């Protein structure tokens, strides 16, 4: 595999055909340098219709869904092998499109390969149930694929996010039409090629780059799409949910977050600060689970702030492929402007910027969308920067006095995706974990993730659970089957 040069136009994948469309082509811009990576074909409504028809025909042929589970698992395993074999190229594609540092891109490629390997195992071993009968019959549950699944993914972690949708949807027997983010289309296209080379039947995975307003709109409204899986912003998620409700089809939504990260006075403060730094500054804070609201027990607030500011100021911000780079640019220039506007709102609302709060200086940063790790104190829980998802390297630090005060503040948000608690008291940890309105709670750690553990949000952070065995069931519908055991119902 090789990356197209800047004068080339990347095609889309429909069935086993690589389709080029010049009109409305997207420009992929490297956020670290401002340079053009390449241009990318965009699917209009007609091409969406063609892709969905291709996926529907592939699903209706039953070749994939009726393939013995262990044979289907072998294909998923070969996709995993293909990702590993092309790891360097895939990592580079993600790095030049969204600006993540090289080490993180490498780790995410490995995670994506492991996701396909995990769902190969689930595909081969997952069984159905024989249910308790209440009469002279045998009853059981069977699980059927929906048919055509639309998967719509974000730009912050395309390698892992796309694997977390495609692998279980394929394991469940569906055909998939993937619409990657317009910011990061190349990884999905590369994995589409790997899947064909691994023996996935043509049409079972189709990849359509494009914008949400054009490609995404046509896809979610298509009459033959029977299930939608979306990861992204809450506003877009609401719109997709409304379309799905009108069409009476299921939808899975993994949306935004404003995660509370909590430090009690009995915690290991150095370990806690290390966890906070990783939880907010890794990936330039562009993570739905980023611990962007830091609640610190008042008695240790000054100690935590001192350590946190020192760590934030020591983070090496650099070009993503620079040796030792710990944080690269944010994913785009407009996105940086939004981050800057929210930090400015914090200043207007009497917040004190203790670290960062600006672009880094120096010639190497001038052409990229860089922003420094930022620590803000002195805001109330009602401040704009505390309420809105910034999706950048910005943490707002707030004090609390006791458990009741903490829970009231931590849960005072429309979001409920993730949270973290640092304390030596296991009983307190349990109480707080149960009281927090969040789909994930980390205790004395943060951002530990496992493909084997279900993941999703409370409140406006989403609907449904990805990952784990339930990640396959998300893409299936159950069917009850009854067998009469009454001899009188059979021929004599």
Beta strands, then each sheet from edge to edge (+ up, - down):
strand 1: 9-10
strand 2: 12-14
strand 3: 17-19
strand 4: 26-29
strand 5: 36-40
strand 6: 129-131
strand 7: 137-145
strand 8: 148-152
strand 9: 175-179
strand 10: 205-207
strand 11: 227-231
strand 12: 250-254
strand 13: 260-263
strand 14: 293-297
strand 15: 352-355
strand 16: 374-377
strand 17: 394-400
strand 18: 419-422
strand 19: 442-443
strand 20: 462-463
strand 21: 476-484
sheet 1: 1+ 5+ 4-
sheet 2: 2+ 3-
sheet 3: 6+ 7- 21+
sheet 4: 10+ 9+ 8+ 11+ 12+ 20-
sheet 5: 15+ 16- 17- 14- 13- 18- 19-
end
